Amino acid sequence: MELFEGDDPLLTEAEIQLLDALDSELERRGGEGVWGTDRYGIHTAGTASSTTSLGVVCVYHPQITKDSVLRGADELDDETEERLNAALWQYSERVSTLIEEALDEFVRRARS
């Protein structure tokens, strides 16, 4: 996704690799991991940019904490933890926007 690529990515390549490693570790321990675990919902309040009364919101997004990771926790200082969680939040917000745009298009076409 464009948030992790291009000239000004949210995270460094090393931080993305750390997220991938944390994702694998969490899944091995029976958890959901990081990638693909967000949950989104449709609400009827709409948004300012929406052409319909429907909007999309992230109702759950993963968070990384030192307590949630056994191995590799020594790599997870406070600053890195904050950067990873901020990036995961921005990622979920961007996905919400993309889903909302697709929903708007679907509703527009259905009305035509």
TASUL-V192120 format. One record per residue. N is the residue number from 1. RES is the residue in one letter. PSI is psi in degrees with one decimal (* if undefined). Layout:
BEGIN
n: {N & N}
res: {RES & RES}
psi: {PSI & PSI}
END
This chain:
BEGIN
n: {1 & 2 & 3 & 4 & 5 & 6 & 7 & 8 & 9 & 10 & 11 & 12 & 13 & 14 & 15 & 16 & 17 & 18 & 19 & 20 & 21 & 22 & 23 & 24 & 25 & 26 & 27 & 28 & 29 & 30 & 31 & 32 & 33 & 34 & 35 & 36 & 37 & 38 & 39 & 40 & 41 & 42 & 43 & 44 & 45 & 46 & 47 & 48 & 49 & 50 & 51 & 52 & 53 & 54 & 55 & 56 & 57 & 58 & 59 & 60 & 61 & 62 & 63 & 64 & 65 & 66 & 67 & 68 & 69 & 70 & 71 & 72 & 73 & 74 & 75 & 76 & 77 & 78 & 79 & 80 & 81 & 82 & 83 & 84 & 85 & 86 & 87 & 88 & 89 & 90 & 91 & 92 & 93 & 94 & 95 & 96 & 97 & 98 & 99 & 100 & 101 & 102 & 103 & 104 & 105 & 106 & 107 & 108 & 109 & 110 & 111 & 112}
res: {M & E & L & F & E & G & D & D & P & L & L & T & E & A & E & I & Q & L & L & D & A & L & D & S & E & L & E & R & R & G & G & E & G & V & W & G & T & D & R & Y & G & I & H & T & A & G & T & A & S & S & T & T & S & L & G & V & V & C & V & Y & H & P & Q & I & T & K & D & S & V & L & R & G & A & D & E & L & D & D & E & T & E & E & R & L & N & A & A & L & W & Q & Y & S & E & R & V & S & T & L & I & E & E & A & L & D & E & F & V & R & R & A & R & S}
psi: {152.8 & -18.2 & -24.0 & 7.3 & -179.9 & -163.0 & -27.2 & 66.3 & 153.2 & -36.9 & 153.9 & 166.6 & -39.5 & -38.5 & -36.3 & -41.2 & -37.6 & -43.2 & -42.7 & -42.3 & -41.4 & -40.5 & -48.4 & -44.4 & -45.1 & -40.3 & -40.8 & -31.1 & 9.6 & 5.0 & -175.6 & -15.8 & -159.8 & -52.7 & 133.5 & 14.0 & -3.4 & 154.2 & 138.0 & 149.7 & 157.0 & 132.2 & 164.7 & 9.0 & -16.8 & -175.0 & 167.9 & -33.3 & -6.1 & 143.9 & -1.8 & 176.8 & 6.9 & 146.4 & 167.8 & 137.9 & 145.4 & 121.7 & -13.3 & 134.8 & 146.6 & 152.8 & 142.5 & 130.5 & 157.4 & -36.0 & -24.7 & -5.4 & 124.7 & -63.1 & 144.1 & 2.8 & -25.3 & -23.0 & -12.8 & 81.0 & 170.1 & -42.3 & -43.2 & -43.4 & -45.6 & -44.4 & -43.3 & -45.7 & -37.3 & -41.1 & -40.7 & -37.8 & -46.8 & -37.9 & -47.6 & -36.2 & -40.9 & -42.6 & -40.5 & -44.3 & -44.1 & -41.3 & -42.5 & -40.5 & -42.3 & -38.8 & -44.2 & -44.4 & -41.6 & -46.5 & -41.2 & -45.8 & -36.8 & -31.1 & -21.7 & *}
END
